[in-house]
Amino acid sequence: MRMKLFLSFLLFCGIAKSQTDIELKDFITKNSVAIKSVQKNMIREANNSYVSSFKNILKNQEAAVKLYSTDKKASCHFAFLARTESLDFLKKHTQGSTEYFEITSSEKNYNKSSSEDQTKVLSTSDIKTIDDLDAMNPQSINNLTLTIQ
């Protein structure tokens, strides 16, 4: 009887952890859509003043993707930063609704503080690639890893 209870508990824990991983992956994937919307709005407005902030969003997103397998807490932190910065821009500059990108109550759990810095996560070549990126070219972010494969 104890063995059945123990195995049931392990199965429940495994399912709960797997569900959390899937939700984080979906959160990161939704971020990539938000990032593309930010870029689209920058191009539509010819808004070059936001380029450095946009590149910071890209760095946070890449850091979230890189850490997804190894450090979920830091991945959550960077993904949440990318989403909130994207959402702030979209609320100010989009002509449509931002409801799809709003952070839901279950996603608010991803707001975990982390001592990680994106410069520790990303290689110097990753940072240089993003810094040299032409943010006003819609094809430029296609070469970056913004989603989990």
N, CA, C and O atoms as a GROMACS GRO file, in nm:
protein
  596
    1MET      N    1   0.082  -0.119   0.000
    1MET     CA    2   0.000   0.000   0.000
    1MET      C    3   0.087   0.126   0.000
    1MET      O    4   0.059   0.221  -0.074
    2ARG      N    5   0.191   0.128   0.082
    2ARG     CA    6   0.279   0.243   0.088
    2ARG      C    7   0.351   0.262  -0.045
    2ARG      O    8   0.373   0.375  -0.089
    3MET      N    9   0.387   0.151  -0.108
    3MET     CA   10   0.457   0.159  -0.236
    3MET      C   11   0.367   0.221  -0.342
    3MET      O   12   0.412   0.303  -0.421
    4LYS      N   13   0.239   0.183  -0.343
    4LYS     CA   14   0.145   0.241  -0.439
    4LYS      C   15   0.128   0.391  -0.415
    4LYS      O   16   0.125   0.470  -0.509
    5LEU      N   17   0.119   0.428  -0.289
    5LEU     CA   18   0.105   0.569  -0.254
    5LEU      C   19   0.229   0.647  -0.296
    5LEU      O   20   0.219   0.757  -0.350
    6PHE      N   21   0.344   0.590  -0.270
    6PHE     CA   22   0.470   0.655  -0.307
    6PHE      C   23   0.480   0.671  -0.459
    6PHE      O   24   0.518   0.778  -0.508
    7LEU      N   25   0.447   0.566  -0.534
    7LEU     CA   26   0.453   0.573  -0.680
    7LEU      C   27   0.351   0.673  -0.735
    7LEU      O   28   0.380   0.743  -0.832
    8SER      N   29   0.234   0.679  -0.674
    8SER     CA   30   0.134   0.778  -0.716
    8SER      C   31   0.185   0.919  -0.694
    8SER      O   32   0.165   1.007  -0.777
    9PHE      N   33   0.250   0.940  -0.580
    9PHE     CA   34   0.306   1.071  -0.549
    9PHE      C   35   0.415   1.109  -0.650
    9PHE      O   36   0.419   1.222  -0.698
   10LEU      N   37   0.501   1.014  -0.682
   10LEU     CA   38   0.606   1.041  -0.782
   10LEU      C   39   0.547   1.073  -0.919
   10LEU      O   40   0.594   1.164  -0.987
   11LEU      N   41   0.446   1.001  -0.957
   11LEU     CA   42   0.380   1.026  -1.084
   11LEU      C   43   0.318   1.166  -1.085
   11LEU      O   44   0.330   1.238  -1.184
   12PHE      N   45   0.251   1.204  -0.977
   12PHE     CA   46   0.191   1.336  -0.967
   12PHE      C   47   0.297   1.445  -0.977
   12PHE      O   48   0.279   1.544  -1.048
   13CYS      N   49   0.408   1.428  -0.905
   13CYS     CA   50   0.517   1.526  -0.909
   13CYS      C   51   0.576   1.538  -1.050
   13CYS      O   52   0.605   1.648  -1.097
   14GLY      N   53   0.592   1.426  -1.116
   14GLY     CA   54   0.645   1.427  -1.252
   14GLY      C   55   0.554   1.499  -1.348
   14GLY      O   56   0.600   1.575  -1.434
   15ILE      N   57   0.424   1.477  -1.334
   15ILE     CA   58   0.327   1.544  -1.421
   15ILE      C   59   0.326   1.694  -1.393
   15ILE      O   60   0.320   1.774  -1.486
   16ALA      N   61   0.331   1.732  -1.267
   16ALA     CA   62   0.329   1.874  -1.230
   16ALA      C   63   0.453   1.945  -1.283
   16ALA      O   64   0.443   2.056  -1.335
   17LYS      N   65   0.569   1.882  -1.271
   17LYS     CA   66   0.692   1.943  -1.321
   17LYS      C   67   0.689   1.954  -1.473
   17LYS      O   68   0.730   2.056  -1.528
   18SER      N   69   0.641   1.853  -1.538
   18SER     CA   70   0.632   1.854  -1.684
   18SER      C   71   0.537   1.964  -1.731
   18SER      O   72   0.564   2.032  -1.830
   19GLN      N   73   0.426   1.982  -1.660
   19GLN     CA   74   0.331   2.087  -1.695
   19GLN      C   75   0.396   2.224  -1.681
   19GLN      O   76   0.376   2.311  -1.766
   20THR      N   77   0.474   2.245  -1.575
   20THR     CA   78   0.543   2.372  -1.554
   20THR      C   79   0.642   2.398  -1.667
   20THR      O   80   0.652   2.512  -1.715
   21ASP      N   81   0.715   2.297  -1.710
   21ASP     CA   82   0.810   2.312  -1.820
   21ASP      C   83   0.739   2.351  -1.949
   21ASP      O   84   0.788   2.436  -2.024
   22ILE      N   85   0.625   2.289  -1.975
   22ILE     CA   86   0.549   2.321  -2.096
   22ILE      C   87   0.497   2.464  -2.090
   22ILE      O   88   0.501   2.535  -2.191
   23GLU      N   89   0.450   2.506  -1.973
   23GLU     CA   90   0.400   2.644  -1.959
   23GLU      C   91   0.511   2.745  -1.979
   23GLU      O   92   0.489   2.848  -2.043
   24LEU      N   93   0.630   2.718  -1.927
   24LEU     CA   94   0.744   2.808  -1.947
   24LEU      C   95   0.782   2.814  -2.095
   24LEU      O   96   0.810   2.921  -2.148
   25LYS      N   97   0.782   2.701  -2.160
   25LYS     CA   98   0.814   2.696  -2.302
   25LYS      C   99   0.712   2.778  -2.381
   25LYS      O  100   0.750   2.853  -2.472
   26ASP      N  101   0.584   2.766  -2.349
   26ASP     CA  102   0.480   2.844  -2.416
   26ASP      C  103   0.497   2.993  -2.389
   26ASP      O  104   0.475   3.076  -2.478
   27PHE      N  105   0.536   3.028  -2.267
   27PHE     CA  106   0.559   3.168  -2.231
   27PHE      C  107   0.672   3.226  -2.317
   27PHE      O  108   0.661   3.336  -2.369
   28ILE      N  109   0.780   3.151  -2.330
   28ILE     CA  110   0.894   3.196  -2.410
   28ILE      C  111   0.855   3.206  -2.557
   28ILE      O  112   0.898   3.299  -2.626
   29THR      N  113   0.776   3.113  -2.605
   29THR     CA  114   0.732   3.117  -2.745
   29THR      C  115   0.643   3.239  -2.769
   29THR      O  116   0.654   3.305  -2.873
   30LYS      N  117   0.556   3.269  -2.675
   30LYS     CA  118   0.470   3.387  -2.689
   30LYS      C  119   0.554   3.514  -2.689
   30LYS      O  120   0.518   3.612  -2.755
   31ASN      N  121   0.664   3.513  -2.615
   31ASN     CA  122   0.755   3.628  -2.615
   31ASN      C  123   0.809   3.656  -2.754
   31ASN      O  124   0.822   3.771  -2.794
   32SER      N  125   0.841   3.551  -2.827
   32SER     CA  126   0.898   3.572  -2.962
   32SER      C  127   0.796   3.639  -3.052
   32SER      O  128   0.833   3.719  -3.139
   33VAL      N  129   0.669   3.609  -3.034
   33VAL     CA  130   0.563   3.675  -3.111
   33VAL      C  131   0.555   3.823  -3.071
   33VAL      O  132   0.539   3.910  -3.156
   34ALA      N  133   0.566   3.849  -2.941
   34ALA     CA  134   0.563   3.987  -2.892
   34ALA      C  135   0.682   4.066  -2.948
   34ALA      O  136   0.667   4.182  -2.986
   35ILE      N  137   0.797   4.004  -2.952
   35ILE     CA  138   0.918   4.070  -3.004
   35ILE      C  139   0.900   4.106  -3.151
   35ILE      O  140   0.937   4.215  -3.194
   36LYS      N  141   0.844   4.015  -3.226
   36LYS     CA  142   0.819   4.044  -3.369
   36LYS      C  143   0.718   4.157  -3.385
   36LYS      O  144   0.728   4.237  -3.478
   37SER      N  145   0.621   4.165  -3.295
   37SER     CA  146   0.525   4.275  -3.299
   37SER      C  147   0.591   4.408  -3.265
   37SER      O  148   0.561   4.511  -3.326
   38VAL      N  149   0.681   4.405  -3.169
   38VAL     CA  150   0.756   4.526  -3.135
   38VAL      C  151   0.834   4.574  -3.257
   38VAL      O  152   0.830   4.692  -3.292
   39GLN      N  153   0.904   4.482  -3.321
   39GLN     CA  154   0.984   4.519  -3.438
   39GLN      C  155   0.894   4.573  -3.550
   39GLN      O  156   0.928   4.673  -3.614
   40LYS      N  157   0.783   4.508  -3.571
   40LYS     CA  158   0.690   4.552  -3.676
   40LYS      C  159   0.641   4.695  -3.649
   40LYS      O  160   0.631   4.776  -3.741
   41ASN      N  161   0.611   4.725  -3.524
   41ASN     CA  162   0.566   4.860  -3.488
   41ASN      C  163   0.678   4.962  -3.499
   41ASN      O  164   0.654   5.076  -3.539
   42MET      N  165   0.800   4.922  -3.465
   42MET     CA  166   0.915   5.012  -3.482
   42MET      C  167   0.933   5.048  -3.629
   42MET      O  168   0.957   5.164  -3.663
   43ILE      N  169   0.922   4.949  -3.715
   43ILE     CA  170   0.939   4.971  -3.859
   43ILE      C  171   0.825   5.058  -3.912
   43ILE      O  172   0.848   5.150  -3.991
   44ARG      N  173   0.703   5.029  -3.870
   44ARG     CA  174   0.588   5.107  -3.916
   44ARG      C  175   0.602   5.254  -3.879
   44ARG      O  176   0.569   5.342  -3.958
   45GLU      N  177   0.651   5.280  -3.757
   45GLU     CA  178   0.666   5.417  -3.710
   45GLU      C  179   0.800   5.479  -3.751
   45GLU      O  180   0.822   5.598  -3.732
   46ALA      N  181   0.889   5.398  -3.808
   46ALA     CA  182   1.027   5.441  -3.836
   46ALA      C  183   1.089   5.497  -3.707
   46ALA      O  184   1.151   5.603  -3.708
   47ASN      N  185   1.071   5.423  -3.598
   47ASN     CA  186   1.112   5.466  -3.465
   47ASN      C  187   1.249   5.409  -3.431
   47ASN      O  188   1.259   5.298  -3.377
   48ASN      N  189   1.354   5.483  -3.462
   48ASN     CA  190   1.491   5.440  -3.432
   48ASN      C  191   1.530   5.464  -3.287
   48ASN      O  192   1.632   5.413  -3.242
   49SER      N  193   1.451   5.540  -3.214
   49SER     CA  194   1.487   5.574  -3.077
   49SER      C  195   1.477   5.454  -2.982
   49SER      O  196   1.533   5.457  -2.873
   50TYR      N  197   1.406   5.350  -3.023
   50TYR     CA  198   1.384   5.235  -2.936
   50TYR      C  199   1.478   5.117  -2.968
   50TYR      O  200   1.466   5.011  -2.907
   51VAL      N  201   1.569   5.137  -3.062
   51VAL     CA  202   1.654   5.027  -3.109
   51VAL      C  203   1.736   4.965  -2.996
   51VAL      O  204   1.744   4.843  -2.987
   52SER      N  205   1.797   5.047  -2.911
   52SER     CA  206   1.881   4.989  -2.804
   52SER      C  207   1.796   4.909  -2.705
   52SER      O  208   1.839   4.804  -2.657
   53SER      N  209   1.676   4.958  -2.673
   53SER     CA  210   1.588   4.883  -2.584
   53SER      C  211   1.542   4.753  -2.650
   53SER      O  212   1.530   4.650  -2.584
   54PHE      N  213   1.515   4.760  -2.780
   54PHE     CA  214   1.475   4.640  -2.854
   54PHE      C  215   1.586   4.535  -2.850
   54PHE      O  216   1.559   4.416  -2.832
   55LYS      N  217   1.709   4.578  -2.868
   55LYS     CA  218   1.822   4.484  -2.863
   55LYS      C  219   1.837   4.425  -2.723
   55LYS      O  220   1.878   4.310  -2.710
   56ASN      N  221   1.804   4.500  -2.620
   56ASN     CA  222   1.807   4.448  -2.484
   56ASN      C  223   1.700   4.340  -2.465
   56ASN      O  224   1.723   4.239  -2.398
   57ILE      N  225   1.584   4.362  -2.525
   57ILE     CA  226   1.477   4.261  -2.522
   57ILE      C  227   1.526   4.133  -2.589
   57ILE      O  228   1.504   4.023  -2.539
   58LEU      N  229   1.592   4.148  -2.704
   58LEU     CA  230   1.645   4.031  -2.775
   58LEU      C  231   1.747   3.955  -2.690
   58LEU      O  232   1.748   3.832  -2.689
   59LYS      N  233   1.832   4.028  -2.621
   59LYS     CA  234   1.932   3.963  -2.535
   59LYS      C  235   1.865   3.886  -2.422
   59LYS      O  236   1.904   3.774  -2.390
   60ASN      N  237   1.762   3.947  -2.361
   60ASN     CA  238   1.690   3.878  -2.254
   60ASN      C  239   1.622   3.751  -2.306
   60ASN      O  240   1.624   3.647  -2.240
   61GLN      N  241   1.562   3.760  -2.423
   61GLN     CA  242   1.494   3.644  -2.482
   61GLN      C  243   1.594   3.533  -2.515
   61GLN      O  244   1.568   3.416  -2.486
   62GLU      N  245   1.707   3.570  -2.574
   62GLU     CA  246   1.808   3.468  -2.604
   62GLU      C  247   1.861   3.403  -2.477
   62GLU      O  248   1.884   3.282  -2.473
   63ALA      N  249   1.880   3.483  -2.373
   63ALA     CA  250   1.926   3.428  -2.245
   63ALA      C  251   1.821   3.332  -2.188
   63ALA      O  252   1.857   3.228  -2.134
   64ALA      N  253   1.693   3.367  -2.199
   64ALA     CA  254   1.587   3.279  -2.150
   64ALA      C  255   1.588   3.146  -2.224
   64ALA      O  256   1.571   3.040  -2.164
   65VAL      N  257   1.607   3.151  -2.355
   65VAL     CA  258   1.610   3.029  -2.436
   65VAL      C  259   1.731   2.944  -2.400
   65VAL      O  260   1.720   2.823  -2.386
   66LYS      N  261   1.846   3.008  -2.385
   66LYS     CA  262   1.969   2.933  -2.354
   66LYS      C  263   1.961   2.865  -2.217
   66LYS      O  264   2.013   2.755  -2.200
   67LEU      N  265   1.897   2.930  -2.122
   67LEU     CA  266   1.892   2.876  -1.986
   67LEU      C  267   1.776   2.782  -1.962
   67LEU      O  268   1.767   2.721  -1.855
   68TYR      N  269   1.686   2.768  -2.057
   68TYR     CA  270   1.565   2.687  -2.039
   68TYR      C  271   1.597   2.546  -1.991
   68TYR      O  272   1.528   2.494  -1.904
   69SER      N  273   1.699   2.483  -2.045
   69SER     CA  274   1.731   2.344  -2.010
   69SER      C  275   1.807   2.332  -1.879
   69SER      O  276   1.796   2.231  -1.810
   70THR      N  277   1.883   2.434  -1.844
   70THR     CA  278   1.975   2.420  -1.732
   70THR      C  279   1.933   2.495  -1.605
   70THR      O  280   1.959   2.447  -1.495
   71ASP      N  281   1.870   2.611  -1.619
   71ASP     CA  282   1.836   2.692  -1.502
   71ASP      C  283   1.699   2.757  -1.524
   71ASP      O  284   1.689   2.867  -1.578
   72LYS      N  285   1.594   2.687  -1.483
   72LYS     CA  286   1.457   2.733  -1.507
   72LYS      C  287   1.429   2.868  -1.440
   72LYS      O  288   1.360   2.952  -1.497
   73LYS      N  289   1.482   2.887  -1.320
   73LYS     CA  290   1.457   3.012  -1.248
   73LYS      C  291   1.513   3.132  -1.325
   73LYS      O  292   1.443   3.231  -1.344
   74ALA      N  293   1.636   3.121  -1.370
   74ALA     CA  294   1.696   3.232  -1.447
   74ALA      C  295   1.626   3.247  -1.582
   74ALA      O  296   1.609   3.359  -1.630
   75SER      N  297   1.587   3.136  -1.644
   75SER     CA  298   1.514   3.141  -1.770
   75SER      C  299   1.383   3.216  -1.751
   75SER      O  300   1.346   3.300  -1.834
   76CYS      N  301   1.313   3.187  -1.642
   76CYS     CA  302   1.188   3.259  -1.611
   76CYS      C  303   1.213   3.408  -1.596
   76CYS      O  304   1.138   3.490  -1.648
   77HIS      N  305   1.320   3.441  -1.526
   77HIS     CA  306   1.356   3.581  -1.501
   77HIS      C  307   1.376   3.656  -1.633
   77HIS      O  308   1.317   3.762  -1.654
   78PHE      N  309   1.459   3.601  -1.721
   78PHE     CA  310   1.488   3.669  -1.848
   78PHE      C  311   1.365   3.672  -1.939
   78PHE      O  312   1.343   3.771  -2.009
   79ALA      N  313   1.287   3.566  -1.939
   79ALA     CA  314   1.165   3.563  -2.021
   79ALA      C  315   1.066   3.668  -1.972
   79ALA      O  316   1.001   3.735  -2.052
   80PHE      N  317   1.054   3.682  -1.842
   80PHE     CA  318   0.962   3.780  -1.786
   80PHE      C  319   1.008   3.921  -1.820
   80PHE      O  320   0.926   4.007  -1.853
   81LEU      N  321   1.138   3.947  -1.813
   81LEU     CA  322   1.191   4.078  -1.851
   81LEU      C  323   1.161   4.109  -1.998
   81LEU      O  324   1.119   4.220  -2.031
   82ALA      N  325   1.183   4.010  -2.085
   82ALA     CA  326   1.157   4.030  -2.227
   82ALA      C  327   1.009   4.061  -2.251
   82ALA      O  328   0.977   4.150  -2.331
   83ARG      N  329   0.920   3.990  -2.183
   83ARG     CA  330   0.777   4.011  -2.204
   83ARG      C  331   0.735   4.148  -2.153
   83ARG      O  332   0.662   4.220  -2.222
   84THR      N  333   0.779   4.186  -2.032
   84THR     CA  334   0.734   4.313  -1.976
   84THR      C  335   0.785   4.431  -2.058
   84THR      O  336   0.712   4.528  -2.079
   85GLU      N  337   0.910   4.424  -2.104
   85GLU     CA  338   0.963   4.533  -2.188
   85GLU      C  339   0.890   4.540  -2.321
   85GLU      O  340   0.860   4.649  -2.370
   86SER      N  341   0.860   4.426  -2.380
   86SER     CA  342   0.786   4.422  -2.506
   86SER      C  343   0.645   4.478  -2.486
   86SER      O  344   0.597   4.558  -2.567
   87LEU      N  345   0.582   4.437  -2.380
   87LEU     CA  346   0.446   4.482  -2.351
   87LEU      C  347   0.441   4.632  -2.327
   87LEU      O  348   0.348   4.699  -2.372
   88ASP      N  349   0.540   4.685  -2.256
   88ASP     CA  350   0.545   4.830  -2.233
   88ASP      C  351   0.551   4.905  -2.366
   88ASP      O  352   0.479   5.003  -2.385
   89PHE      N  353   0.637   4.859  -2.456
   89PHE     CA  354   0.647   4.925  -2.587
   89PHE      C  355   0.515   4.912  -2.663
   89PHE      O  356   0.465   5.011  -2.718
   90LEU      N  357   0.460   4.793  -2.667
   90LEU     CA  358   0.338   4.770  -2.744
   90LEU      C  359   0.220   4.852  -2.691
   90LEU      O  360   0.139   4.901  -2.770
   91LYS      N  361   0.210   4.868  -2.560
   91LYS     CA  362   0.102   4.948  -2.504
   91LYS      C  363   0.111   5.094  -2.549
   91LYS      O  364   0.010   5.161  -2.567
   92LYS      N  365   0.232   5.143  -2.567
   92LYS     CA  366   0.253   5.282  -2.606
   92LYS      C  367   0.243   5.303  -2.757
   92LYS      O  368   0.207   5.411  -2.802
   93HIS      N  369   0.276   5.201  -2.836
   93HIS     CA  370   0.294   5.223  -2.979
   93HIS      C  371   0.204   5.143  -3.072
   93HIS      O  372   0.198   5.173  -3.191
   94THR      N  373   0.136   5.043  -3.023
   94THR     CA  374   0.056   4.961  -3.113
   94THR      C  375  -0.079   5.024  -3.141
   94THR      O  376  -0.134   5.096  -3.058
   95GLN      N  377  -0.131   4.996  -3.257
   95GLN     CA  378  -0.263   5.047  -3.293
   95GLN      C  379  -0.372   4.946  -3.255
   95GLN      O  380  -0.489   4.982  -3.243
   96GLY      N  381  -0.334   4.823  -3.236
   96GLY     CA  382  -0.430   4.718  -3.203
   96GLY      C  383  -0.429   4.687  -3.055
   96GLY      O  384  -0.374   4.761  -2.974
   97SER      N  385  -0.490   4.576  -3.022
   97SER     CA  386  -0.501   4.531  -2.884
   97SER      C  387  -0.372   4.459  -2.841
   97SER      O  388  -0.308   4.392  -2.922
   98THR      N  389  -0.338   4.474  -2.716
   98THR     CA  390  -0.222   4.403  -2.660
   98THR      C  391  -0.267   4.292  -2.566
   98THR      O  392  -0.185   4.235  -2.494
   99GLU      N  393  -0.394   4.262  -2.566
   99GLU     CA  394  -0.450   4.165  -2.472
   99GLU      C  395  -0.380   4.028  -2.481
   99GLU      O  396  -0.358   3.964  -2.378
  100TYR      N  397  -0.346   3.985  -2.601
  100TYR     CA  398  -0.281   3.855  -2.619
  100TYR      C  399  -0.148   3.849  -2.544
  100TYR      O  400  -0.108   3.743  -2.496
  101PHE      N  401  -0.079   3.962  -2.535
  101PHE     CA  402   0.054   3.964  -2.473
  101PHE      C  403   0.050   3.996  -2.324
  101PHE      O  404   0.154   3.991  -2.258
  102GLU      N  405  -0.067   4.028  -2.271
  102GLU     CA  406  -0.077   4.059  -2.129
  102GLU      C  407  -0.033   3.937  -2.047
  102GLU      O  408  -0.054   3.823  -2.088
  103ILE      N  409   0.026   3.964  -1.934
  103ILE     CA  410   0.074   3.857  -1.848
  103ILE      C  411  -0.043   3.806  -1.765
  103ILE      O  412  -0.106   3.882  -1.691
  104THR      N  413  -0.070   3.678  -1.778
  104THR     CA  414  -0.183   3.617  -1.706
  104THR      C  415  -0.144   3.592  -1.560
  104THR      O  416  -0.027   3.603  -1.523
  105SER      N  417  -0.242   3.559  -1.480
  105SER     CA  418  -0.215   3.534  -1.338
  105SER      C  419  -0.119   3.416  -1.319
  105SER      O  420  -0.035   3.419  -1.229
  106SER      N  421  -0.131   3.314  -1.402
  106SER     CA  422  -0.039   3.200  -1.387
  106SER      C  423   0.101   3.235  -1.436
  106SER      O  424   0.199   3.178  -1.387
  107GLU      N  425   0.112   3.328  -1.530
  107GLU     CA  426   0.244   3.368  -1.581
  107GLU      C  427   0.316   3.463  -1.486
  107GLU      O  428   0.438   3.480  -1.496
  108LYS      N  429   0.243   3.525  -1.394
  108LYS     CA  430   0.307   3.616  -1.298
  108LYS      C  431   0.406   3.542  -1.209
  108LYS      O  432   0.493   3.604  -1.148
  109ASN      N  433   0.393   3.410  -1.201
  109ASN     CA  434   0.488   3.330  -1.122
  109ASN      C  435   0.627   3.333  -1.183
  109ASN      O  436   0.725   3.301  -1.116
  110TYR      N  437   0.637   3.372  -1.310
  110TYR     CA  438   0.767   3.375  -1.376
  110TYR      C  439   0.849   3.496  -1.336
  110TYR      O  440   0.966   3.507  -1.374
  111ASN      N  441   0.791   3.587  -1.260
  111ASN     CA  442   0.862   3.705  -1.215
  111ASN      C  443   0.949   3.669  -1.096
  111ASN      O  444   0.923   3.709  -0.982
  112LYS      N  445   1.052   3.593  -1.123
  112LYS     CA  446   1.143   3.548  -1.018
  112LYS      C  447   1.272   3.627  -1.032
  112LYS      O  448   1.328   3.639  -1.141
  113SER      N  449   1.318   3.679  -0.921
  113SER     CA  450   1.443   3.752  -0.928
  113SER      C  451   1.558   3.654  -0.944
  113SER      O  452   1.555   3.541  -0.896
  114SER      N  453   1.657   3.701  -1.013
  114SER     CA  454   1.774   3.618  -1.037
  114SER      C  455   1.897   3.707  -1.036
  114SER      O  456   1.891   3.823  -1.076
  115SER      N  457   2.006   3.653  -0.990
  115SER     CA  458   2.130   3.730  -0.988
  115SER      C  459   2.204   3.719  -1.121
  115SER      O  460   2.308   3.781  -1.140
  116GLU      N  461   2.148   3.640  -1.212
  116GLU     CA  462   2.210   3.622  -1.343
  116GLU      C  463   2.207   3.753  -1.421
  116GLU      O  464   2.112   3.831  -1.413
  117ASP      N  465   2.313   3.774  -1.496
  117ASP     CA  466   2.322   3.888  -1.586
  117ASP      C  467   2.334   3.830  -1.726
  117ASP      O  468   2.403   3.730  -1.746
  118GLN      N  469   2.268   3.893  -1.823
  118GLN     CA  470   2.268   3.836  -1.958
  118GLN      C  471   2.408   3.826  -2.017
  118GLN      O  472   2.432   3.743  -2.104
  119THR      N  473   2.501   3.911  -1.970
  119THR     CA  474   2.638   3.902  -2.021
  119THR      C  475   2.708   3.776  -1.973
  119THR      O  476   2.805   3.732  -2.035
  120LYS      N  477   2.661   3.718  -1.862
  120LYS     CA  478   2.718   3.593  -1.813
  120LYS      C  479   2.661   3.473  -1.888
  120LYS      O  480   2.723   3.367  -1.896
  121VAL      N  481   2.542   3.491  -1.942
  121VAL     CA  482   2.472   3.382  -2.011
  121VAL      C  483   2.509   3.378  -2.159
  121VAL      O  484   2.537   3.271  -2.214
  122LEU      N  485   2.509   3.494  -2.222
  122LEU     CA  486   2.536   3.502  -2.365
  122LEU      C  487   2.685   3.513  -2.391
  122LEU      O  488   2.757   3.577  -2.314
  123SER      N  489   2.730   3.452  -2.496
  123SER     CA  490   2.870   3.463  -2.534
  123SER      C  491   2.896   3.601  -2.594
  123SER      O  492   2.802   3.672  -2.631
  124THR      N  493   3.020   3.638  -2.602
  124THR     CA  494   3.052   3.769  -2.661
  124THR      C  495   3.010   3.774  -2.807
  124THR      O  496   2.972   3.880  -2.856
  125SER      N  497   3.016   3.661  -2.877
  125SER     CA  498   2.971   3.662  -3.016
  125SER      C  499   2.819   3.677  -3.025
  125SER      O  500   2.770   3.741  -3.118
  126ASP      N  501   2.744   3.620  -2.930
  126ASP     CA  502   2.598   3.638  -2.927
  126ASP      C  503   2.564   3.786  -2.906
  126ASP      O  504   2.478   3.841  -2.974
  127ILE      N  505   2.632   3.847  -2.811
  127ILE     CA  506   2.607   3.988  -2.781
  127ILE      C  507   2.645   4.076  -2.900
  127ILE      O  508   2.572   4.168  -2.935
  128LYS      N  509   2.758   4.046  -2.962
  128LYS     CA  510   2.802   4.124  -3.078
  128LYS      C  511   2.703   4.109  -3.193
  128LYS      O  512   2.673   4.207  -3.262
  129THR      N  513   2.652   3.988  -3.215
  129THR     CA  514   2.554   3.964  -3.322
  129THR      C  515   2.430   4.051  -3.300
  129THR      O  516   2.379   4.112  -3.394
  130ILE      N  517   2.383   4.056  -3.177
  130ILE     CA  518   2.263   4.137  -3.148
  130ILE      C  519   2.295   4.285  -3.157
  130ILE      O  520   2.216   4.363  -3.210
  131ASP      N  521   2.411   4.326  -3.106
  131ASP     CA  522   2.448   4.468  -3.112
  131ASP      C  523   2.465   4.517  -3.256
  131ASP      O  524   2.435   4.632  -3.286
  132ASP      N  525   2.514   4.431  -3.345
  132ASP     CA  526   2.536   4.468  -3.485
  132ASP      C  527   2.411   4.452  -3.571
  132ASP      O  528   2.413   4.483  -3.690
  133LEU      N  529   2.305   4.404  -3.513
  133LEU     CA  530   2.181   4.374  -3.585
  133LEU      C  531   2.115   4.503  -3.637
  133LEU      O  532   2.112   4.605  -3.568
  134ASP      N  533   2.062   4.495  -3.758
  134ASP     CA  534   1.982   4.605  -3.813
  134ASP      C  535   1.838   4.582  -3.767
  134ASP      O  536   1.764   4.505  -3.829
  135ALA      N  537   1.800   4.647  -3.659
  135ALA     CA  538   1.669   4.624  -3.597
  135ALA      C  539   1.554   4.668  -3.686
  135ALA      O  540   1.441   4.625  -3.666
  136MET      N  541   1.580   4.752  -3.783
  136MET     CA  542   1.473   4.801  -3.871
  136MET      C  543   1.454   4.711  -3.993
  136MET      O  544   1.372   4.741  -4.079
  137ASN      N  545   1.530   4.603  -4.002
  137ASN     CA  546   1.515   4.506  -4.110
  137ASN      C  547   1.433   4.388  -4.056
  137ASN      O  548   1.477   4.320  -3.963
  138PRO      N  549   1.315   4.363  -4.113
  138PRO     CA  550   1.230   4.257  -4.059
  138PRO      C  551   1.291   4.117  -4.067
  138PRO      O  552   1.249   4.029  -3.992
  139GLN      N  553   1.386   4.096  -4.154
  139GLN     CA  554   1.450   3.964  -4.167
  139GLN      C  555   1.563   3.943  -4.067
  139GLN      O  556   1.609   3.830  -4.048
  140SER      N  557   1.608   4.050  -4.003
  140SER     CA  558   1.729   4.042  -3.920
  140SER      C  559   1.716   3.950  -3.800
  140SER      O  560   1.815   3.887  -3.761
  141ILE      N  561   1.599   3.939  -3.740
  141ILE     CA  562   1.588   3.855  -3.620
  141ILE      C  563   1.560   3.708  -3.652
  141ILE      O  564   1.552   3.625  -3.562
  142ASN      N  565   1.547   3.677  -3.780
  142ASN     CA  566   1.521   3.538  -3.818
  142ASN      C  567   1.640   3.447  -3.788
  142ASN      O  568   1.622   3.326  -3.774
  143ASN      N  569   1.759   3.501  -3.778
  143ASN     CA  570   1.878   3.420  -3.751
  143ASN      C  571   1.905   3.400  -3.602
  143ASN      O  572   1.997   3.327  -3.564
  144LEU      N  573   1.826   3.466  -3.517
  144LEU     CA  574   1.844   3.452  -3.373
  144LEU      C  575   1.759   3.336  -3.321
  144LEU      O  576   1.658   3.299  -3.381
  145THR      N  577   1.802   3.280  -3.209
  145THR     CA  578   1.727   3.172  -3.145
  145THR      C  579   1.635   3.234  -3.040
  145THR      O  580   1.676   3.259  -2.927
  146LEU      N  581   1.510   3.260  -3.080
  146LEU     CA  582   1.415   3.326  -2.990
  146LEU      C  583   1.309   3.230  -2.937
  146LEU      O  584   1.228   3.268  -2.853
  147THR      N  585   1.308   3.106  -2.986
  147THR     CA  586   1.215   3.006  -2.935
  147THR      C  587   1.290   2.879  -2.900
  147THR      O  588   1.404   2.859  -2.943
  148ILE      N  589   1.226   2.795  -2.824
  148ILE     CA  590   1.287   2.668  -2.784
  148ILE      C  591   1.249   2.565  -2.888
  148ILE      O  592   1.132   2.547  -2.920
  149GLN      N  593   1.349   2.498  -2.940
  149GLN     CA  594   1.325   2.401  -3.046
  149GLN      C  595   1.288   2.267  -2.990
  149GLN      O  596   1.264   2.173  -3.066
   0.00000   0.00000   0.00000
